[in-house]
Amino acid sequence: MTEAMQNTADEPLVEALSPNRRWQDFSTEIKILLALVIGLAPLGILGVMATVKGNANAERDRAALIRVAGNELTRNLGVELASDRAMVRRSLVGVPVADLFPEEAQRICTDIRFSMTQPEIPPPQIFIVDGRFTRELCPDESKSYFATDRVAQVPIEGLLAIDADNQLLLSSVRFDEQDEPYAAVLAYRPETLAALAGDSEIDLPAHSLTVVGRGGDLPIIDNSRALLAGSTLEIRRPIGQTAHELSITVQQAAISRNELVSLLAPIGNWLLGAVLAWGMLSFFIMRPLSRLHRSVAAYRPGAVFLRPRKRHATAREIVQLEADFSALSETVAADKAELAKSLERQTSLTREIHHRVKNNQQIIASLINLHSRAAPPETEGAYLTIQRRVDALSVVHRNHSADEPATGVAVRPLMAELTASLRSSGERSVGFPAISLAVDPLDITQDVAVSLSFLVTELAELSSVCDPAAEIAVTVEKVDDVGDASGGGSLARLTVQSRGLIAGDAHDGWVAERYGRVITGLSRQLRQAMVYDGETGRYCIVFPVLDVPGEDDAAL
C-alpha cells in the first residue's frame, strides 16, 4: 500500500520533469536553432510593429492624395465646362436664331471648333433649342435632332442635367436678349468628360468616376476590378456652382503586394538571421565537433588517433583540440607499447622461473626414484613417502603456473592430478589403494592448495599403511552452514574417509609416531580444526575458497 502511494506521489514529479527530458533529447544544433529563433524574436516583433505602423501612415497619406486628386479632377471638369459655355456664348451672342442655319452656322461652327476642339478630346455636340425646333448646330453629316422630350430637362443658364438614357451630360447657355429667345445645349459623352477632367494624367489605383445629379448617375470611368478582400473610399466634390457632384470611388486591397512584402520582410529577416547564425555555427563548430566525436569514438587506446580531414572553415580551437588529442594518443600508444614490452619480458621471466622450478622438482623426483629402486626393501617405503610429498608440491606448482588466466587454483583438476600421482606411487609388491573423488568446481589460493595437497597426501598414506586394500574416498564440497573463523568469505569442506582410517591400534600408533604432528600442523596452516570420526574413519576440515567460481570441469 505504501509503495503504491509513493508511486502515485512521484507521478506528478515525473510529468513535471518530462519537458526537460524532451529538451535534453534534442540535438545541440536544434537547441541552438531554437535559442536563436527565440532570442531574435523581439527584433522580428519590433520590425513587424514598425512595418504595421508605417503601413498605417502610408494608408493615411494615400487617402489624402486621393482627396487631392479628387479635388483636382472636379476642378478641371468644372473649369472646362465653364470654358466651353463661355466660348459658345461668345460665338452666338447677338446672332438671331434664324441666322444659325445654314450659312451663318458654318462660320460659327468653324469658330467653335477652332476654339473648342483639341486633338485628344472628342468635342461635345451643340444643340439649339427654342419653342419651334430642336436640332444640332454643327452636324457632321446630316441634321441631328435633339429628342423633344429632353427639352424640358434643359436647365437654366449654367446648370447641368443628366440624360441617363443616352448617357449624356447636358450643359445649357441661355440667349434671352434676342427677339426670339433660344438656348444652346452642350451634350458631353463620358469619354469627353474623362478627358476634360484629366483622369489619364492623375495616377490613381483602381477607381471609378460618376457624375451624380437630380436626373440620375452618369458613369464616366469604371476601371475598378473585383478584389478578394479590401475596402473602398468614396469622395464627392461639387462641380462648379451646379447642383451636381463628381463621385470618385477608389478600391483598396486589404493588403497590397508592397505592404505584404514589407510586412513579411521583418519576419523573413528574423528567421533568415536565425538560420544564418545557426548555419554558420553548425558549419564552423558543430559539424567539426561531430567529426571529432566520430574520430574519438573510433579511437582505441594504443592506436594513433586519426585526425579528421583538415578544413579551412573549422574553428581554430577545434583544430587545436584535435592536435592535442592526437599528441596525447601518440604518447599513450608509446607508453602502451613500452608496457607491452615490459609485460612480455616479465611474462617470459616468470615462465622461465616456473620452468626452472618444474625442472628442479622433476630432477628431485627422478633422484628419489633412482635411489628408491637401488634401496633395500625395508627403506623403499621411506623413499616413496618423500616422493609423494615432492609430487604433491609439483602438482600444486603446475596448476598454479598454468597459462590460463588465473583466478586461483582450481580444486577439481588439482585433486584429480594428485590422486593419480598417489595411485602410481605404490610399492613394488603392494600397490596404492584405489581413490574415489567427488569434488565441486571451486578455486583456492596457492597457500591453501599446498596445505590441502599435503593433507590429502598424508591421510591417503596413513590409510594405505593401516590397510593397503581399503579404498579411499576424497570429497570436496562447498558449505554454507559453517561460519568462517578467519574473518569472512566462502568455505568448503574436505572429507577423507577410508576403512584404514578407523580408530585402532595400527591407526593410533602411526598417528602418534609419524602422521599426527604433520596433520595438526597442516590444519593450523588452514586456520581450522581437523574433525576426526574414529568409528567411520573420516577426517573433515573446512577451508576458505575464492568467490569467483572455477571452470566446471567434466566429472571425474
N, C-alpha and C positions, 0 to 999 in steps of 0.2 A: 504493500500500500504506500509506504514511504517512498520507494523508488519510483512508482508511477507518478506521485505528486511532484517529485523532483524533476522528472522528465517533462511534466506539464509546465512547471515553472520555468524550465530552461528554453521552451519553445519560443517565447517572445524574444529572448536574447538572441537565439539563432536567427530568427527572422530579421531582427534589427541589424545583425552583422552581415546578412546576405548581400546587401548592396555593396558593402566594402569588399566582400569576396568576389562579386562580379567585377568590380573595378580592378581588383588585383589580377583577375583572369585576362584583362585586356593586355595587348602587347604595348610596349613602350611607345611605339610610333603612334598608335591610336590614342594613347593618353596625351601625347604631345599635341596631336592634331586637335583633340577636344579642348585642351588647355588654351591653345592659340585661338580657337574659334570663340571660346568664352571670354578670353582676355581682350580680344579685338572687338567684341560685340558692342561696347559703349561707343567706339568710333563709328561703327556702322549705324547704330541708332541715331547718333548725333547727325551723321550725314543724311539719313532719311528725313529727320525732322527739319534740317536746313533745306532740303530739297522740297519738302511739302510746303514750307513757308515761302520759299522762292516761287513755287508754282502758284500759290495763292496771290502773291504780289503781282505775278505776271498776268494772272486772270483779271485782276482789277485794272491793270494797265491796258489789257486788251479790251475790256469793256469801255474804258474811257476813250480809246482810239476808235472804237466802233461808234460811240456817240459823236465824236468829232467828225467821222466820215459821214454819218447821217446828216449832221448839220450842213456839211459841205455839199452832199447830194441834193438836199432840199433847197439850199440857197442857189445852186447852179440852175436847178429846174425852174424856180420862181423867176430868176433873173432872165433866163432865156424866153420864158413865156411872156413876160412883160416887154422884153425887147421886140419879140415878134408882133405883139399888139401895137406897140409904138410905131413900128415900121409900116404896118398895114394902115394905121391912121394917117401917117404922114403921106402915104401913097394915094389914099382915097378921099382925103379931106377936100371938100369943095367940088367933088365930082358927083353930078347927079346920077341917080340910078339908071337913067335912060342912056347915059354915055358909057356905061360899063360893058356894053355888048354891041358890036364886037370889036370896032376899030380901036376905040379908046382903051378897051380891055387889053389889047395886045401890047400897047405901050406900058400900061400899068403892070401887066404880068411880067414884062421884061424887067421893069424896075424892081418889082417884088422879088423875082427870082435872083436878080443880081445882088440884092441886099440880104436876102434870107438864106439862099441855098449855100451849103457847104458840101464839098465832095463826099465827105464821110458820113453826113447826116441826111437821111431822107426828108424832104420838105413836107410840111403839113398841107392838107387840102384846105382851100379857102372857098366858103360858100357865101353867096349873097342872099339874104332873106328879107323879103318885105311882105306886104299883105297879099300880093298877087302871085308871086312865084318864089321858088327856091331852087337855085341852080349853082353849079360850081363856077367860080370866077375864071379860073385858068385850067380848063380840062386838057388832058394830054392829047386825046383823040376826038372823042365825041362828047356831047354835053353830058355832064354828070349832075344829076339832081339829088338834092338832099331830101331825105324822107320827110314828107309833110308832117308826120306825127312827131318828128323830133323838134319841129319849130317851136312848139310851146315850151320845150325844156331849155331853150336858149336863154340864159340868164341876162341880167342887165349888164352894163358895161363892166368889163374886167373880171367877171366871175366865171367860174368853171362849171361844167356839167359833165356827167359821165354817161356815155352811151354803152351800157353793158352789153346789149345785144350785138352791136357791131364792133365792140372792143375799141372804142374811141374816147379820147378826152377832148371836150369841146371848150373853146375859149372865144368869147364874143367881144366885138368892137361896135358900139352903137354910133350911128350918124343921125342925130336928131335935128341938126341945124339945116337940113335940106328941106325943100318944099315937100319932097316925098321921103320921109324917114325910112331908113333901112339899117340892116345890121350885117356885119361881116363875121362869119363864124369860122374859126380855125379848128380843123379836126386833126388831132395827133394820134398816130398809131403807137403801140407800145415800144417798138424798136426805135422810133424817133424820140420818144420821151427818155428812153435809156441813154441814147446818145447825147441828148441835151443835158441830162443830169451828170454825165461824165462818169458812168459806172465803170467803164473799162479802164479809167485812169486811177481808180482807187482800189487798192489791194485789200479785199475783204474775203474772209472764208466763205464757205457755202452759205448763200443768203438768197433772199427774195425781196423784190421791191413791188409795192402795191399802192396805187392812189386810192384813198378812201374818201368818199363823199356821200351826199344825200342820195344820189342816184345809184349807189352800189359801190362795188370794188372793181378796180381795173388793174389786173396783174401786169406789171411791166417786165420784170425779170424773175425767173424762178430757176436758179441753178443749185438749189438745195438738193441734198441726197439723203436717202434713208440711212440712219445711223442705228447701230445696235443699242447703244445707250448714250445718253447725253442730255443736253438741255438747249433751250432756245432763248435768245434775247431779242425782244421786240422794242423798237424805238419809233415813235411817231413825232413828226415835225410838221408844222403848218406850211403850206405852200403860199408864200407871199401874204397878201391881205385877203385871201379867199377863205371859204369855209371848208376847204379840202386839205387833207393831210397826206404826207408821204410816209408810208409804213415800211421800215426796214427790219426784216426778221433774219437774224443770224443764228445758224445752227452751230452748236459747240459739242464736241465729243466729251464724254465723261472724263476721259484722259487721252490726251493726244499722244502721238508717237514720240514727240520730243519730251513730253512730260514723263512718259513711261520710261524712256531711256534715262532721263535724269533721275528718276526715282530708283531705277534698278542699278544705276551706276554705283551709289554708295554700298549697296548690298553686294554687288559684284566685286567692288574693291575690297570690301571686308573679307569675303570668302577667298578672293584671289590672294590677298595678303596672307591669310592664314595658311592657304595651301602652298604658296611660295615659301613661306618661312618653314613650314613642315617639310617641304621637298628639299630645301637646302640643308636643313638639319638632318634629314634622313640620308641625303646624298653624302654629306661631309662627315657625319658622325655615326648614325645608326647602322647604315649598311656596312661601313668598315668594322664597326663593333661586332656585327653579326658574322662577318667573315672571320674576324679574330676569334670569336666564340667557337665557330666550327673547327678552326685550326687547333684551338686549345683542347676541344673535346676529342679530336682525333689524336692528340699527343699522348704518348705513352712514356712513363718515366724510363730514362736510359737512352731514349732516341733523341735525335736533334730536332728541335722544333722547326717545322716548315712554315716560314712566314708567308702570308698571303701575297699575291702578286701586287707589286707596288703601283699605286695610282697617285697621280699628282693632286687629285682632289681630296685625298684622305687628310684628315686633320693631323697636324704635326704631333699633337700629344699621343694620338693612337699609334702613329708610326714609331714614336719613341717607346711606347709601351710594348709594341711588337719586338723592337730591337732589344729591350731589356729582358723580355721573356725568352727570346732566342739565346741571349748570352747566358741567362740562368739555366736554360735547358742544356747548353753545351757544358756548363760546369757540372750539372747533375749527371750528365752522361759520362763525363770524365771520372767523377767520383764513383759512379756505379761500376764503371769498368775496372777501376782500381780495387774496389771492394770485391768484385767478382774474382779478380786475380788473387787477392788475399785469401778469399774463401776457398778458392781452388787449391792454393798452396797449403792452407790449414787442413782441408779435407784430405789432400794427399799425405800430409804428415800424420794425420790421425789414422788413416788407413795403414800407413807404414808401421805405426806403433802397434795397432791391433794385429797386423800381420806378424810382427816380430813376437808379440806376446803369444799368439797362437802357435807359432813355430817352437817357441821355448816350451810351451805346455806339451806339444807333441813330442819334443825331444825328451822331456822329463818322463812322459808316459812310455815312450819307447825304451828308455833306460830301465825304468821299473819293470817293464815287461821282460826285457832281456835278463835282468837279474833274477826275476821270479822263475824263469824257465831253468836257469842254472842252479837255483837254490834247492836244498833238500826239501822233502815233502813237509817236514814239520814247520818250516819257515815260509812256505808258499802262501799261507793264509795272511801273514803279515804284509807280504808284498801286494796281495790283492786288495787288502784294506786300504793301503796307501794309494793304489791305482784307482780305486773307486773315488777317493776324495779329489784326486787330481782330475779325474774325468768329470766330476760334478762341477768343479771350478771352470773347466774348459767349456762345459755345456752353457753355463751362465754367461761366460765371456762371448761365445759365439752368438747367442741370442741377443745380447746387448749391443754388439757391434755389427748387426745386420745393416745392409744398405738401405732398407726401407725407412721412411720417416718414423722416428721412434717417439711414441708417447709413453714408453716404458718397456718392460719385458713382459711378453705375452706368457701367461702361466701354462696354457694348454700345450703349445709346442715345446716349452721348457720341460714339462713333466714327461711328455712323450719321448723326447730325446734322452732324458735322464734315466727313465725306466728301461729303455732299450740298451743303454750302456751298462746298467746294473745286470740285466739278464745275460749279457755277453761276458760278464766278468766272473763267472763261477769257477770253482776249482776244477782241475782236470778230471778228477774222479767223481766229484759231486757237482752238478750244475746248480745255477742260482734258481730260487723258487720263481714260479710264474707270478706276474704282477698285472692286476687289472686296474684300469683308470676310469674315473668319472670326474671330468674337470669342466667347470664353467669357463666361458670366454672372459678372462679377467686380465688386467695389466697391473704390474707391480714395479717398484723401483729396483735398482740393481742391488742395493744393500739387502732388501727383503728377499730378492731372488737367491742371493748367496746363502743366506741363513736357511731359507726354505729348502734349497737343494741339499745342503749338508744335513739338514734334519731328516729329510726323506731317506737319504743315503744311510744315516746312522740307524734309523728304525728298521729299514729293509734289511740291513746287515745283521742287526740284532735278532730279527725274526729268523733269518737264514741260519744263524749259528745255533739258535734254540731248536728249530725244527726245519731242516732243509727241504722237506717236502710240503710245507704249509704254504698255500697261496696267499699272496699279499694283496690287499685292496687299498688303493690310494684314492681318496675323494677330496676334491676342492670345490666348494660351493660358496656363493655369496650369501651372507646372513644379514638380517635386519633386526633381530631381537636381542643383539648383544651390543652394549654401548662401547664406544671406543675409549679405552683408558688413556690413549696417547693424546687426546685433545680434539677429536672430531674426525670426520671422513668416513668412507665406506669400509666395511670389514668383510673378510671371507674366513672360512674355516677349513683347515687341513685336517683330514682324518686318515690315519694309517691303522688298519685293522688286519690281524692275522692270528691264526691258531698258535703260532710260535711266540706271540706276544702275551699269551695268557700267563697270569702270575703262577710261578712255580719255582722250584729250586734252581733249575737251569737259568730261567729268565732273571730271577733276582740276583743270582751270582754274577752273571755277565753285566747286569746293570751296576751292581756295586763295584765290580772290578774295573770296568772299562767305559761303558756307554753312559752311565748315569750323569757323570760330570759334564760330558760333551753335550748331552741333550739339554741339561739345565742351562749351560752357557749359551746355547743357540736360542733357547726360549727367552733368555734375558735380552739377547740382541733384538728379538722381535718385540720386547717390552710387553710380553704376555705370559701368562702361566700355562704350563702344559697340564692338561687334564688327562688322567690315566684311569681306565676301567679295566682292572685285572681280570674280572670274570669273563669279559668278552674279548680281551686282548686288543683294546682300542686306545690309541693315543690321539688326543684332539688339542688343537691350538688355533686361536684366531690371529689374523694378521691384517694390516692395512693394505688396501688396494687403491689404485687410481680411479678417479671418477670417469675418465674417458674410457669407454669400452674398447677392448681389442677386437681384432677381426674374429668373426665367427668361423673358426676353422672347422673343417669336416670332423665328424665324430670319429673317435679313435676306435 
